[in-house]
Amino acid sequence: MKRSLDVVAYNRAAWDREVTKGNPWTVPVSSEAVAEARAGRWQIILTPTKPVPQEWFPAEMRGCDVLCLASGGGQQGPILAAAGARVTVFDNSPAQLAQDRRVAEREELEIRTVQGDMADLSAFADSSFDLIVHPVSNVFAPAVRPVWREAARVLRPGAALLAGFNNPAIYLFDFDLIASRGALRVKYRLPYSDATSLSARALRKRMKEGWPLEHSHSLADQIGGQCDAGLVIAGLYEDVYAAEDDDLLSQYMPIFIATRAVKNSK
């Protein structure tokens, strides 16, 4: 099963199911948040709790061509569209894209939606966008360097990629033990992948339960990969999963990273 598994196709269906379940990353923004954005008061997140610093965005959002990359769910896209940007939302999950269209219709926003694999942006020409917003989602991609290369290709010179991703260290631990006993134990070798690190039995169980399949990526691939793609890291912050003391790993370490990477203008 591991050799023949199409992770991209499996995760497409899994995220469609997450929309039905009401996963927090699939719940669209409110009308009140859209109204605030129209009035110039807005923020978005790339990671669970910390808003993206306003200085990471272009000084004038109106008229900016923005790609929300693997960012369906009716969250970042509608806010940026309400702030005046020309927004394209690209996502693997049709149900996630439907959330953006639902908000666009509800709020009379113009949002373009495109379905596809985040590692293949051939639907877009070179130098198409002034900004890419990529919240934590490449954890669901088997390889991350192709994502960075494609993002760099479709950015205009001097434009920025804002990305959130997991600290790979979290995949060292036995998550079943965390859930059942609230204890930490190192179990896995990095790089981790549900599809290859789990036993066949554990993988079958995870897929039967409908979970999207995850992959850790090294910091060399997450950060170094952006640099190798022709981007310059211009900002970085860390985040936890929950602001309260109800996430065990977050009590010991920041488990998310966000970066602002700028395409070389030469």
N, C-alpha and C positions, 0 to 999 in steps of 0.2 A: 504493500500500500504506500509505503514511504517513497518508493522509487517513482510511482506513477501519479503521485498527488500533484494536482494543479492548484497551487496555493492561491494564486490570484483569483481564479474562478471560485474556489471554496470560500475565500474571504468576501467575495462579492455577495454571495448568498448569505453568509454569516452576518454581514452588516445590514443586509435587508431585514434579517430577523431581529437585529438589535433595534432597528427603528420601531418594530412592532412591540418590543419589550420596553421601550422608553428609556434606553441607555442615555445617560446625561449628555453625551456628545451628539445625540440625534434630536434633541429637543430644541425647536426653533425659538428665536428671540421673541420677546413680547412687543406688542404695538407701542408700549410706553418707551422701550429702548430705541425703537426706530424713530419715534418722535423726538427723543433727545438727540439722536444722531443728526437728524435734519436741522436741529437747532444749533449744531456745532459742538454738542457735548456727548462724546462717545469714547468708548474704549473696547478693545477686544483682548482675548487671551489666546496664547499659543500653548500654554501649559495650564494645569488645573486651577491655580489660584491667583497668580500675579498678572496684572494687566501689563500689556506691552507698553513700554515707555513712549510717550507721545513724540519724543525727539527721534524715534526710530522711523517715523513715517515722513513722507514728503511734506514740506511746509504747506502746500496747497493740495488737498486731495481731489478737489473738483476737477474733473476731466482726466484724472489719472487712469491708465489702463492697468487693472489689477487682476491677477490670477490667484484665486483661492485654490491651492493645489492639494488634492486629497483632503478637501475641506468642506464636504457637503454637510447637511444637517440643519441648514437655515440659521446659522449662527454668525460667523464672521462676514459672509458675503452680504447679507441684507444690511448690516450696520455700515459697511464700507460703501455700499450703493446709496444708502440714505445720506451719507456724508458727501456724496457727489461724485464718487468714482464710477468708472465704467467697469463693471465686475463680470468676470467669467469664473464660474465655479466648475472645477474639474474633479470628478470622483469616480471610484470604481463601482459604487453602489447606486443603482437606479433609485432605490427608495430614499437614500440620503439626498440625492439631487431633487427628488420630488419635494422634499422639505423646503429647499430653497425656492422652488417654483411656487410652492404654497404661500410662503411669506411674500414673495414678489407680487403675487396676485392680490393677496390680502392688503398689502401696503402700497400698491401701485408703483412698484419699483421695477426698473429694467435690470434683469440679471440673466445672463446667458449661462446655460448649463451644458456641459459636455461630459459624456461617460467614457472612462478609459482607465488604463493602467498608469500610475504615476511615473513609471520609468519610461514611458513612451508618450512624448508630447508632440508627435508628428502631426497632430491636428493643427498645430500652430507654427507660423513662420518664425524664422530667426528674428530676434529683437522686437518682439511683439508687446512686451509689458514693461511698465514703469515700476511695478512692485509685485512680488510674489509673497503670499501668506500661506505658510505650511505648518499648521498645528500638528501636535503629536500624532503621526500617522504612518511614518515610514517604518515603524515597528512591525507593520503588517506587510512590508516588502521584503522579499528574500535577499535582495541586494540593494544597498543605498547609493553607491557611487553612480549608477546610471541615472538615478533621480537628480543628483546634483548636476551632472553633465547636461541633462535636458533642461533643468531650471536655468542654468547659466546661458544656454543657447537662446532661450526665448526671452531673456532679459535684455533690455537696452543697455548700452554702456552707461555706467554711473548709477544704474538702478539697483535695488536691494532685494535680497531674499531674507524674509523673516521666518525662522524655522524653530519649532519645538521638537525635542526628542528625548528618549529615555536615557538616563545614565546606565550604561551596560552593566554596572556592578550589581544592579538589582536582580539580575538573572542568575547570580550565583546561588540563590537561596531556594529552599524547598517551600514553595507557596502553599502546598497542601498542609504542611506543618504550621505555617503562619496562620492559616485559616482555622485549623482544628484546635491548636494548642497555644497560639499566640507566642510561638517560639521561633528563633532564628537558627537555622542550620545550613551551612554551606553544603550544596548537593551537586551542582552542575559546573561543568567546565565551560569557559567562554571560548569562542562565541557560541551562544545558545540559540537553538531553534526548536519550537514545538515539534516541527516535522522530523527532526533528526535526533534531538537530545532526549526526547521522551521514549520510553519503551513502546513497542507496538500496542500493547494493552492500554497504556496510559493515553496514547495518542487517540486510539479508538474511543476511549471514554470522553476525552475532551471534545472530539468531533461529534459524538453522539449528543453531548450536552449543548452543542451549537456554538461554542466559543470561537471567535476569530483566532487564527493561528498567528503567533508572534515570533519575532526574530530579534535577537540583540545584534547591535552593530558596534564595532569598536569605535573609540574616540578618534582613532586614526582615520577610519572611514567616515565618521560623522563630521568631524571638524576638518581633518586633513583632506578629506574628499572634496569638501567645498573649496578649499584652497587650490587643490589640484585641478578643479574645474574652471579656475580663473576668477575666483571670488576672493575678496579680502575680508577677513573677520573684523568688523568694526564695533561690535558690541556683544556682550554675553551676560546672562544672569542665570541663576539656579532657582528651582522651585520644589515644593513638596507636593504630595498627593492631596493632603488635607491640612487645612490651617489648624484644626483641632488635634488633640492627641488620640485620634481614633484610627490612625494608620501606623502600624508598627515600624515599618522601614523609615517612614518620614520622621519618626522620633530620633533617628540616629543619623540620617544623612539626607541631603537634597537629592531627590530621585529623578528630577527633570532638568534639562538644560535648554535654554533658548539662545539663539544667535542671530545677529544681524550681519549679513555678508553682502558686500557691495561688488558689483561687476566692474572689473578694470575698465577704465574709460579709454585706454590706449588702443 
